[in-house]
């Protein structure tokens, strides 16, 4: 709950059509502790039944990257998706508080994930990947694009809401276009109240040759690990009493 977050918190209620989401925000957690306009644009787009028919989200596997408060992921969970709401460790308590306060623990989970790292604990690929206000620090661009690649397969659709803020964003989108087929959602398809000329929603899917390259790398890595295992198994083994107890990975 909100009391578990080690920062000064406040709560607001976000109305999205007939739905309502309680949202805990926190001071002292940087930009991730607050709600930003791009998230509002994205959730009102997702809740538009003309764009996403009733039942569209049910049982889809969704991953939110750089979630902050987790609002976009919470909305997808409310609509029936199974959602991994991810961010760095510092934001786990805040996201968990928001999952709990909305009684969505059966639909959503807070999971630590740093862009560019091994995503296997998230169990990719996902049906849909979402993100809002992620494009603002140039040194993170490669890792973010890499994460989109690692979490995708040929069926994955990514939705990214981005506000035009600085002069380096074109570098991110150049990297993105190199690996994904990218479209802009027309402004006319966004909610009339929750849209802005300086906020764009992008929809993109991985390019086939990029996916093939990623699968080849994964296969090569698995083969290498298998070879290493065979070499190890041919060596004298330690007595079983000296082996550590194995437990299922969490």
N, C-alpha and C positions, 0 to 999 in steps of 0.2 A: 504494500500500500504506500501512499504518499509519505507516510512517516518514516519509511525505510530509506528514503533518499537522503543522502548526507549533504544536503544543501537546502537553502530556503526555497520553499515550494509554494505554488499557488495553483488553483484548479479552475478550469473553465469548461463550459459545455459547448461543443461544436455541433451545430445542427446541419444535417445534410438531407434535405428532403424530409422524408418521414423518419429518418434515423437520427440518433443522437449519440455522440461519443463524449465521454468525460475525459478530460485531458489534464494530467498533472504536468506542469512546467517547472523548471528549476533554475534559480540564479546560481552563479558560480560554476556552471558546466559549459561555458562557452556558447557558441552558436547552436549547438545541438540540444540545449536545454529549453529552447523556445520554439514557438510555431512561426513558420515563414509562409509568405504569400504563395509560393509555388506549390506547397503542399495543399493549400486550399483549392487552388486551380485544379490540381490533379484529382482530389477526392470528389469534387463536384462533376468532373468529367467521367470518372468511373461509375458514379451513381446514376448517370443519365441513361435511362432505359432505352432511349432511342439509339444510343451508341452501343450499349451493353445490355441486351435483353434480360428480362427477369430470369434468373436461374443461370446466367452465364458464368458467374463466379463459383458456383457450387462445386466443391471438392477439387478445384484447381489448386496446384501447388504453386505458391507465390513466394518470392523472396524480395524483401525490401532492403536495399543497401543504404548505408549512411542514414539510418532511420531517425536519429535524434529522439524525438518524443514517441515516434512510431505511429503517428496519426494515419498515414496512408495504408500501412499494413493493417492497422486496426479496422479501418473501413472495409478493406478486402475481406477480413475475417468476419465482420458483421454481415457481409454479403454472401458468406458461405465458403470462402476459400480456406485452405490450410496454409498458414503463413509463417515463414521464418522471418522475424523482424531483427535485422542485424545492425550492429555498430561496434565500436571499440568497447573495451571492458568498462570504461568510465561511465557508459550510458546504460549498462545492463539493469541497474536497479531502477532507473527511471522508466525504461521500457517495460520491465516486469510490473512495476506499479500500475502502469497504464493498462496492461493486459488484465491484471487482477481487478482493477476498479471497474472495468467494463465486463467482467465475468466472461472472458474470452479464452481462458486457459485451455479449453478443449479445441480451439481453433487456431491459436497463435502461440508462439514461443519466442522469447528473447534469446538470441544466440550471438555470441561474440564472433566477429569476423573482421579481419583487417584486409583491406583491398590488396590484391596481388598475392595473398597467401594461399596455401592449400585449402580448397573449400570442401574437401571430402566429408567433413563432419556435418555439412549442410545437406548432404546427399543430393547433389545435382544430377541431372539437369532439372530445371523448373519449367513449368508451363509459362509463367509470366514473371518477369523481373521488373521491379519498380524503383524509382528514386526521384527525389526532388531536392533542388538546390545543392547539387553535388559538385558542380563545376565552378570552382572559384580559386583553387590553389594549384598552380601549374605543376608543382612537383608531385602531385597525386594523379595526374592525368594518365600516365602509362599504367599504373596499378589499377585504376578504375576500369579502363578499357580491358585490361587483362582479366579482371574479375567478370566482366560481362561475357567474355569469351569462355572462361572456365565454367560458368554456371549455365551455359546455353547448349542446346542441341538444335537440330533443324526445325523443330516445332516451337521453340521458345520465342516469345515476343517480349520486347523490352519497351517500357514506357518511362521516359525521363522528362521531367519538367525543369526547365532551366531559365533563370532570369539573366538578362543581359546586364552584366555588371562591370566587366573589365576588358582590357585589350588582348588578353591571352586566350580567351575562350576559343578563338578560331583554331588554335593549336590542338586543343582537345578534339574538336569536331573533325579536324583533318585526320587525326589518329583513329577516330571512331569510323569515319567513312572508309578508311582503308580496310576495315575488317567487318563492317556491317552494311546492310542495305538500309539506308536511313530516309525516313519521310517525316515531314512536319504535319501534325494534326491541324487542319484548317481552323482558324479562329472561330469560324461560324459553327463548328461542332462543339466548342467549349461552352460552358454555362454563361448565359448572358451577363449575370451579375459577377461571376467569379472568372474573369478573364482580363487580360491586359496585353497591350501591344508589346511590352517588354518582357513578357513571359511566354516561352514557347514550349509546347509539349511535342516531344519527338517519339516516334514509333519506329523500332528497328529490329531486324533479324540478322543472324550471323550469315556471312557469305559462305557458300558451300566449300570453297577451297580452304578457307580458314578453319572450318570445322574439321575437314579432312586432315589438315596439318596438325591440329590439336589432338585428334584421335591417334595419329601416327606417333606423336610425342608420348602420349599416354601409354600406347602399346609398347614402345621402345623402353620406357621406364619400367613397365611391368616385366618385360623380358629380362632386363638387367637385374631386377630384384630376384626373379626366379633363378637366374644363373648363379647369383650370389648365394641363394639358399641351397642350391645343389652342391656348390663347393663346400659350404659349411657342413652340410649333412654327411659329406664324405670323410670329414675329420673325426677323430675320436670324440665322443660326446662326454659331457660331464655327468657324474652320477645324478640320477633323478632327484635325489634328496637335496642337491645343491641348486636345483632350478627354482626360480621364484614362482609363487602361485600366480596363475593367470586369471584375470577377471575380465568380464565383458567390457568393451570400451563404452564410455558413456556417450 
